[in-house]
Amino acid sequence: MKVLQVAAEIYPWIKTGGLADVTGALPQALREAGADVRLVLPGFPAIAAALEQQRTLACFGPIFGAGEVRLVLGSLGQDGVSVVMVDAPWLYRRDGGPYQAPSGANWPDNLQRFALLSWVAAHLAAGEFDPRWLPDIVHAHDWHAGLACAYMAAHPGRSASTVFTIHNLAFQGLFPAAEFPALGLPGHYMRRESLEFHGQLSCLKAGLVCADRITTVSPTYAREIATREFGCGMEGLIQQRAGVVSGILNGVDAAVWDPRHDPLLASPYGPDALQGKGQCKRALQEELGLEPDPAAPLFGLVSRLTQQKGLDLVLGALPAALAQGAQFVLQGSGEPEIEAACAAAARAHPGRVAVSLGYDETQAHWVIAGADAVLVPSRFEPCGLTQLYGLRYGTLPVVRRVGGLADTVVDASPAALAEGRATGFSFDNASPAALAGALLRAIAAWREPAQWRGLMLTAMAQDFSWAGAARHYLDLYRGLRETAVR
């Protein structure tokens, strides 16, 4: 089974969110399960610098506003995952992020940048650049690769089947309709039943309309996006394609997230040696200026600081938890008004609330390991990886019961506690009061050391490895190929 994965990010080289964690781990898990996997990635500076054993497959251009384009086959990382890098310096080798300039504004030519990525994937699938390696499946991730499904649907030489994975339906790759001619697709692709979305063109909709199968990153999110509350205006289309939509839960990369062997921690620990977690807590308190109080329940949060992630709920619930002796560590960046409110909370509660603006991978590991509980109070959450890291590190998740959070965290209800199934604390309403109630339940459990230890051990025993996710994807791929052969 040959699988071509198409994405804009890959951990640890280019990361803005969970998408990079998925593309950094899933290809290797598929390889270990027997698949022959390649990735198509933009030639961002970090990718170009890290790519080893480079060999040029093709040169062409100009196209999509680029000058000459080189396709370079090479490998990334210790495991040598095979990568086709789209080397187009005019489009990809820039300061700033993968989608935004240093000023924070979106790159004005983002449509052309990711149309090129998608166009290359479709033509690779047709054997035009490397006829010795023809994929059975092209698996496109998020809006950046959605056009790959459209280019393949329009290509007369198409033989591969297509899978499109939605990592976050809220990011839809919207561009002015006037830019459609630059894509080189047949004119009818700009109709309402195809790429057109409320007078704009949507790269995400290209994947939803044209892919043979659609997946999301958790089963609950697959159901939620067919509703008005979570569908982001696409719910009608999701309902129409319900027969090809499914959810496959993301996994955790054990090579990166394992408290027993994590080189970033102040002290390693595991289910059989939990004392190291206390050392991690003490080190985190010292690092961020919190009172060195081992008896204070410490809540951590590593997230984009946005309303979608429920940061306004956290700010509203803080007083109730602080009154019970809790401490909070918040790490992330996002909406300026929420950043300012978080900073104000830290100033108002020195030694009890610490805020670290920005993202630092080492500090993220420190927070996940050093906190007693981790907050993921999202208004919607396609999968969520933070709660999975928390479970693995014995840092009990406090989550809103939506999307992948509902699929991965078992609330500490009396019945679940009695049955030994509980792994965290859940709440339903997106309100500060509901979150505060969950925090107070967590604090009460923290004050029962035997109960808390039991919750930690149950959490750490959960298996959310990529091996399981890879098996589900391979089953989906095989089903598509069997259908195509028939």
C-alpha positions, 0 to 999 in steps of 0.5 A: 500500500503506497500512501502519499500524505500532503500537508503544510506542517510537520513536527518538529520543523514547522508547527503552529498546532496539532496538525504538525504533531499528526503529520510528524507521527502518523507517517512513521506509524503507517510505515511500521504497520507496513505501508510505503509512505511519502509526504509532500511538503512546502519547501519552507526554510526549516524543511529545506535545511533538514532534508537529507539525501536529496535528489531532484525529481523534476524542475518546471515553472513558472507556475502559481507566481513562482519562478522555477520549481524543483521537486526534491526527494529526500528524508527527514528525521532519524527514522528517515521518512520519505519526503517530496519537498516543493522547492519554490523559494519565491513562495516559501522561503520567507521570514515569518510563519508558514501562513503569516508575515512577521506583522501577523497578517496573512501572506497575500499569495497564500492561495497560490502557495498552497495551490502549488502544493496541491497541484504537485501532489495531484501530478505526483499521484498521476506518475508525472514526476516519479513514475516508479512510485505511484500511490494508491492513496493520496491523503490530504490534511486540512485546507492547505491540501484540500485543493489536491482532491480537486486537482485529482478529481479534474485530472484525466490520469487519476488512479489513486483514491483520496482521503481528506482529513479535517483537523479544524473545520473553522479554518476554511482557506477562504479567498476572493472568488476573483482569484479562482482563474489562477488555479487552472481548474475547470470553470464549473469548479467555482459553482456552489456545489463545488468550491464556491462558499458564500461568494468566496472560494474555499480550499477546505470545501474542495476537500469536502466535495472532491475527496473519496473519503472524509475523516476527522480526528475524533469520532465525536467531532465527526458527528458534531460537524453535521450540526449547526453548532459545530458545522461552521456553515458547512453542516449541510455539505457534511450531512450530504456526504455523511456516508463517507465521513468518519472519525479516527482519533489522533494518537500520542507520539511516545518518542516525544511524550513519555514521562519516563524518558522525557529529557526535558523534565526536571526528573523522569517518572512513571506509574511505578515511580511517581515521586519524580512528578513532585520534583517536576512540580517544584521545578515548575513553581520555581521557574515561573515564580509560584509559591513553592507549595506542594499542597496547592493543587496546580492547574496548567494550561498550554493553548492558544489564548482564544475564546475557542479554547475557552480562555474566557471561561478560565478567567471567569472561573479563576476566583472560585478555584483560587479561593480554594488554594489552587495555583494556575500556570497559563502558557500560550499566545493568541487574541490580544485582549485575552493575553492582556486579561491573563497578564492582569490575572497574574499581576493580581495574584502573584505567586498563585497565577503565572502566565508565559506568553508565547510557545516554548516546547520545553516549557510546555513539557514542564507544564504538562509534567509539573501541573497536577491537572491540565485544563482543556475547556474548549468550546469545540475541540476536533481531537485535542492532544493536550489532554492526551499528553496529560493522561500519559503524564498523570496530569488529570485533564479538566475538559469540556465534554465536546469532540475528542475531549469527550472521546478520551476523558472519563469523568470522575463521576461516582459510578466511574470512580467506583468502577475504576474508569475515571481519568479526569473531570468533565463539564458540559456548558460553556460557562465559567460557572460550569468550569468552576464546578469541575475545578472544585470537584478536582480540588476536592479529589486532590485532597483525597491522596489515595483517590487522586493516586488511583485517578493518576494510575488509571489515566497513565494506563490509557493507550492512545498510541499512533499504532492504533490510529494507523491500523484504522487508517490502513483499514480505511485505505484498503476499503477504498482500494477494494472499492476502486478495483471493483 
